[in-house]
Amino acid sequence: MNGQSPRHHAARVEAAITSGQAARSSLVASWRRSSRLHRLDPAGRSAPNRLSEAELHRARERVAPLLAAARGAMDRLYQAVGASGCCVLLADGEGVPVDRRGTPADDATFQSWGLWTGALWSEEHEGTNGIGTCLVEQRPLTIDRDQHFFTRNTLLSCTAVPIYDHEAAFAGVLDVSSCRADRTDVFSSLIALAAGEAAKRIEADLFRRAFAYARIVLTQAADGQCGGLVAVDADDLVIGATRSARAGLGIAPGRALQPMPAADLLGGDTARDHLAGGQRAVLQRALLRAGGNVSAAAKALGVSRATLHRKLKRFSLNH
């Protein structure tokens, strides 16, 4: 494959591992994991493992929100790359493709390669590959031809992009794969760009669906581009933020966001809120800023503690 025998490719992989290149090369580090951690043989010829139909059905049920959010973006991505002999795969957090797009004429070829729903593409099963290595490194990457661990995969070129959910936790991988020998570096760069944009659309759709009842605010990155999305509820409290928004605002990813006043997080008029009109949102922001301390909140609002207690009771706010 690519002019290499299984023995030649295996020797090349082993030489790279034993030379110590893993410390300097993320690719060789992945080869090392495949060989030493997962005990895989690069010359292995076994076909990719696959889930049963029942197991695949359960896997799809577990990621139903991701499937729904990804449908449109996958359609558009496939329209852009499908005619060039590529298929589009959406994999879950275990490296199992749960949805795909491909030209029917190419289906038999892609199915034989394991580029199909239900196949197991984690590094544990397939060694270095686009989906599996993206799962480990959680960054956009391309594994091109003989960069794959298994010799039998060295005709493939795979571009993979991580997808993060509404709490900025890793949710899955969007992958564009091809087994065409004429795939150029320029075309690979275009695929990477298109896949990256599609992943952003999926993340935005996931976020909007999760916070359908909230106001969605765009944040700006340092370069002036859109930095991410923030969800603000009716009380002007930030209740959610995408991974890119969290990075710009200094919020840890991967867990539910503790509500906080939008003015504190996003800037704007931070002058003292007043109780004119008795707005519930003003009370809630004051309590949050005071860490639940009623006396401190009352002082910040310029009212007595007793007055604040009456207001809290009126709006059924716990403290």
C-alpha positions, -999 to 999 in steps of 0.1 A, spaced: 0 0 0 15 33 -11 43 11 -23 49 -3 11 46 -39 23 31 -45 57 66 -56 69 82 -23 56 55 -1 73 57 -20 105 95 -16 106 92 21 99 67 25 128 89 5 152 120 24 143 103 57 149 91 45 183 124 31 195 143 62 183 126 83 210 108 106 185 76 103 206 88 131 228 90 154 198 63 141 175 26 138 183 23 113 155 50 90 168 35 94 203 3 80 189 21 52 172 37 44 206 4 43 224 -10 20 197 20 -4 200 29 -3 237 -3 6 254 -29 -11 232 -6 -40 220 -15 -36 184 6 -49 155 9 -24 126 10 -54 102 -23 -67 115 -48 -76 88 -80 -81 108 -109 -61 96 -122 -33 118 -144 -44 147 -180 -33 146 -209 -30 170 -240 -51 165 -272 -33 152 -286 -33 187 -254 -18 202 -253 8 174 -290 17 181 -282 23 218 -251 43 209 -272 65 187 -298 69 214 -272 81 238 -261 109 215 -295 119 201 -290 156 207 -257 155 188 -273 136 159 -301 162 156 -278 192 158 -253 177 133 -278 167 106 -278 200 86 -241 207 89 -232 172 78 -255 176 47 -238 208 37 -203 195 44 -210 164 22 -223 186 -6 -190 204 -5 -167 173 -5 -187 143 -15 -182 146 -53 -144 143 -47 -147 108 -33 -150 117 4 -174 104 30 -184 123 61 -186 106 95 -199 117 129 -184 97 157 -194 96 194 -171 100 223 -161 64 221 -149 67 185 -179 49 169 -194 66 138 -231 70 145 -240 88 113 -225 92 79 -228 107 44 -214 91 13 -220 86 -24 -239 53 -29 -215 43 -57 -187 44 -31 -206 27 -3 -192 -8 -8 -156 5 -8 -161 26 23 -179 -2 41 -150 -26 34 -126 0 49 -147 3 80 -157 39 72 -192 30 83 -216 35 112 -209 11 140 -172 6 133 -148 10 162 -122 37 154 -107 44 188 -69 41 190 -74 11 212 -89 -7 183 -75 9 151 -43 25 163 -34 59 149 -63 73 128 -82 105 124 -111 97 147 -93 78 173 -63 102 176 -86 132 176 -104 115 206 -71 114 225 -56 147 215 -89 167 213 -77 190 185 -83 192 147 -59 169 129 -53 150 97 -39 115 96 -27 110 60 -20 77 44 11 61 59 7 82 91 -19 56 100 -7 28 124 -21 -2 105 -6 -9 71 -41 -18 59 -52 18 66 -24 36 47 -45 43 17 -68 65 38 -66 102 44 -87 113 74 -94 148 87 -110 150 121 -123 179 142 -135 176 178 -171 187 188 -179 201 222 -214 202 238 -233 230 255 -212 226 287 -180 226 267 -174 189 273 -161 167 245 -190 152 226 -177 136 195 -157 139 163 -166 151 128 -144 133 102 -139 135 64 -122 105 50 -110 95 15 -91 66 -1 -82 85 -33 -45 85 -41 -48 120 -58 -58 139 -27 -35 169 -27 -22 190 3 -42 220 -10 -74 200 -11 -66 186 23 -64 221 37 -97 230 22 -113 199 37 -99 208 71 -113 243 68 -147 231 58 -148 204 85 -138 230 111 -166 254 101 -191 225 101 -180 215 136 -186 251 148 -221 251 133 -229 218 151 -216 232 184 -237 264 180 -268 243 172 -262 221 202 -259 252 224 -290 269 211 -311 238 215 -299 233 251 -307 269 260 -337 274 237 -354 295 265 -325 319 269 -311 349 251 -280 340 231 -252 366 231 -221 366 208 -188 372 225 -158 387 207 -123 371 205 -91 391 207 -89 392 169 -123 407 166 -139 375 154 -168 358 171 -154 342 202 -183 321 211 -219 320 225 -232 329 259 -268 321 272 -284 347 294 -317 341 312 -347 364 319 -330 376 350 -299 387 331 -278 359 345 -253 340 324 -263 303 326 -242 288 298 -212 294 275 -196 275 247 -160 263 249 -147 292 228 -166 317 249 -153 301 281 -118 303 269 -121 340 263 -139 347 296 -116 325 317 -143 299 326 -134 263 330 -149 239 304 -167 206 309 -192 214 336 -224 233 342 -219 270 346 -228 286 380 -252 315 372 -235 349 373 -247 384 365 -242 392 328 -229 426 336 -202 412 358 -190 387 332 -195 405 300 -189 441 311 -211 471 305 -227 493 331 -216 479 364 -230 508 385 -250 498 415 -284 483 407 -314 500 424 -346 485 436 -368 509 418 -395 487 402 -387 458 426 -372 437 398 -365 401 407 -334 401 385 -319 429 405 -323 410 437 -309 378 423 -278 396 409 -272 413 442 -274 380 461 -250 363 437 -225 391 439 -227 390 477 -223 352 477 -257 347 493 -250 371 522 -282 391 527 -266 418 548 -239 424 521 -265 424 493 -287 449 512 -258 472 517 -248 470 480 -284 479 471 -287 507 497 -316 493 516 -321 478 550 -318 441 557 -354 439 567 -365 456 534 -344 431 514 -359 402 533 -394 414 524 -384 417 488 -369 383 487 -400 367 502 -422 385 477 -403 371 448 -398 336 464 -361 339 463 -341 315 486 -311 328 504 
